[in-house]
Amino acid sequence: MSIFNRQTIAAFLLGSTLVVGVGAFAVERHMGGPHAAIDASAHMDRMLKHLYVEVDATDAQKAKIEPLVKAAMADIKPMHEQLHQIHLQVMQQMSAATIDRAALETTRAQGVALADQASKRLVQLLADVGDTLTPAQRQKLADHLGQMHQRHGHHG
């Protein structure tokens, strides 16, 4: 496998980890009530600590990564809330006396555009975090995530 392919895979796996972590944060905040911000913050801290251990992150790297992740979460949270509203809108449209296909398509397109916007923000986060890690650290992370992926029954 070429170095480019390994780096591409490492970047993808790092992104997947961050997406899961950020997504869990958003879901916990959305569904958990008034104390969810505390629980979500603790979840993010655990996720970051695990990331730091896996890649042997330096204090300088930790100081760069944490604000990047927090900024991305702040950017993504409103998108998550908007996606929830789109979901509710689809449910209302589906429960109407007649199905308005044009309205459903408009709602679907809004959801896809919002998901694309969130995806772009996550890729930006991925690149920013990747810039703080060495190639060896990205490889360590890719190896660890590949093992986790296989343990959870995802064979590709």
Number of C-alpha atoms within 10 A of each C-alpha: 5 7 9 9 10 16 17 14 17 24 21 15 22 24 21 16 18 23 19 13 21 24 16 15 22 23 16 19 19 17 9 14 9 10 10 17 16 13 15 21 15 13 17 21 14 13 16 18 14 12 18 18 11 17 18 15 18 13 10 9 16 19 12 15 21 16 11 17 21 15 11 19 23 13 14 22 19 13 18 19 14 16 17 14 13 17 15 12 16 16 12 10 17 14 10 9 7 8 11 11 11 9 13 16 12 11 17 16 12 15 19 13 12 17 17 12 14 20 15 12 16 22 19 15 23 23 15 15 22 19 14 18 20 13 15 11 18 25 20 16 24 24 17 16 18 16 12 12 14 11 10 8 8 10 8 5
